[in-house]
Amino acid sequence: MTNIFKTFFSRNFIIFCIIGIINTLVHLAIFNLLLAVSTLLANTVAFITASVFSYFANATFTYRSKTNHSSFIQAMLTFLAKLFLSNALTLGFEKLILHFNKPELIKYIPIPVTFIILPFQFLVFNRIFKKKQET
């Protein structure tokens, strides 16, 4: 329990969350620009753009690590898995919102999706960047 507390109340997690907020704003902006085309297309393009930003920002500010091919590939594989989960959650929230006849809330879907996924991404990034720092 103490280890979990140390993990989620650390300097790295706070910086990771701040980057996550900025990342969510980037995601929201792109998502809403493309929303008229398709919810999934909007989420996918916004997600990819925000993910690349997140990788470089977290490498630089959270983990103070130089980027390299290996960590980039690992992060992008993480983002790919995260994209599938994100799209599933996006579709679920969209169905829920439409079920309750509140389509004006669709533009906010990336916010709860981010809150659900963020802790898992932090744990995976810890493994990617800390493993690199140890070698």
C-alpha positions in Angstrom: 0.0 0.0 0.0 2.9 2.4 0.8 4.4 1.7 -2.6 1.2 2.6 -4.4 1.0 5.8 -2.3 4.6 6.7 -3.2 3.9 6.0 -6.9 0.8 8.1 -7.2 1.9 11.0 -4.9 5.3 11.5 -6.4 6.8 14.5 -8.2 6.8 12.4 -11.4 3.1 11.7 -11.1 2.2 15.3 -10.5 4.2 16.4 -13.6 2.7 13.5 -15.5 -0.8 14.7 -14.6 0.0 18.3 -15.6 1.2 17.0 -19.0 -1.9 14.9 -19.0 -4.1 18.0 -18.6 -2.3 19.8 -21.5 -2.5 16.6 -23.5 -6.2 16.4 -22.9 -6.6 20.1 -24.0 -4.7 19.2 -27.2 -6.9 16.1 -27.7 -10.1 18.1 -27.0 -9.2 20.8 -29.5 -8.5 18.4 -32.3 -11.3 16.1 -31.4 -13.8 19.0 -31.6 -12.3 20.3 -34.9 -12.9 16.9 -36.5 -16.1 15.8 -34.7 -18.4 16.7 -37.6 -16.6 14.1 -39.7 -16.8 11.1 -37.3 -16.4 10.5 -33.6 -14.0 7.7 -34.1 -11.9 9.5 -36.7 -11.9 12.6 -34.6 -10.8 10.6 -31.5 -8.1 8.7 -33.5 -6.4 11.7 -35.0 -6.7 13.7 -31.8 -5.3 10.7 -29.9 -2.3 10.2 -32.1 -1.4 13.9 -32.1 -1.8 14.1 -28.3 0.2 10.9 -27.8 3.2 12.1 -29.7 3.1 15.3 -27.7 2.8 13.3 -24.5 5.8 11.1 -25.3 8.1 14.0 -25.9 6.8 16.1 -23.0 6.9 13.2 -20.5 10.4 12.1 -21.6 11.6 15.7 -21.2 9.8 16.9 -18.0 8.6 13.9 -16.1 11.4 11.4 -16.5 14.2 13.9 -17.6 15.3 11.3 -20.2 16.6 11.6 -23.7 14.3 10.1 -26.3 15.5 7.2 -28.3 14.1 4.8 -30.9 13.5 2.0 -28.4 11.5 4.1 -25.9 9.6 5.8 -28.7 8.5 2.4 -30.1 7.6 1.1 -26.6 5.6 4.3 -26.0 3.8 4.1 -29.3 2.9 0.5 -28.7 1.5 1.6 -25.4 -0.4 4.3 -27.1 -1.8 1.9 -29.7 -3.2 -0.3 -26.9 -4.4 2.9 -25.2 -6.1 4.0 -28.5 -8.1 0.8 -28.7 -9.2 1.2 -25.1 -9.8 4.9 -25.7 -12.0 4.3 -28.7 -14.0 1.6 -26.9 -14.6 4.0 -24.0 -15.4 6.8 -26.4 -18.0 4.7 -28.1 -19.4 3.6 -24.7 -19.7 7.2 -23.5 -21.2 8.3 -26.8 -23.9 5.6 -26.6 -24.6 6.5 -22.9 -24.8 10.2 -23.7 -27.1 9.6 -26.7 -29.2 7.2 -24.6 -29.8 10.0 -22.2 -30.4 12.4 -25.1 -27.6 14.8 -24.2 -25.6 15.1 -27.5 -24.1 18.4 -26.4 -22.0 16.4 -23.9 -20.2 14.4 -26.7 -17.6 17.1 -27.1 -16.4 16.4 -23.5 -15.9 12.6 -23.9 -12.1 12.8 -23.9 -12.1 14.1 -20.3 -13.5 11.0 -18.5 -11.6 8.8 -20.9 -8.3 10.4 -19.9 -9.1 10.1 -16.2 -9.8 6.4 -16.6 -6.6 5.7 -18.7 -4.1 8.1 -17.1 -3.0 6.0 -14.1 -2.4 2.9 -16.3 -0.3 4.9 -18.7 1.8 6.3 -15.9 2.6 2.8 -14.6 3.6 1.7 -18.1 5.7 4.8 -18.8 7.5 4.3 -15.4 8.6 0.9 -16.7 9.7 2.3 -20.1 11.6 5.3 -18.9 13.0 3.9 -15.6 14.2 0.7 -17.4 16.0 3.0 -19.8 17.6 5.1 -17.0 18.8 1.9 -15.2 20.7 0.6 -18.2 
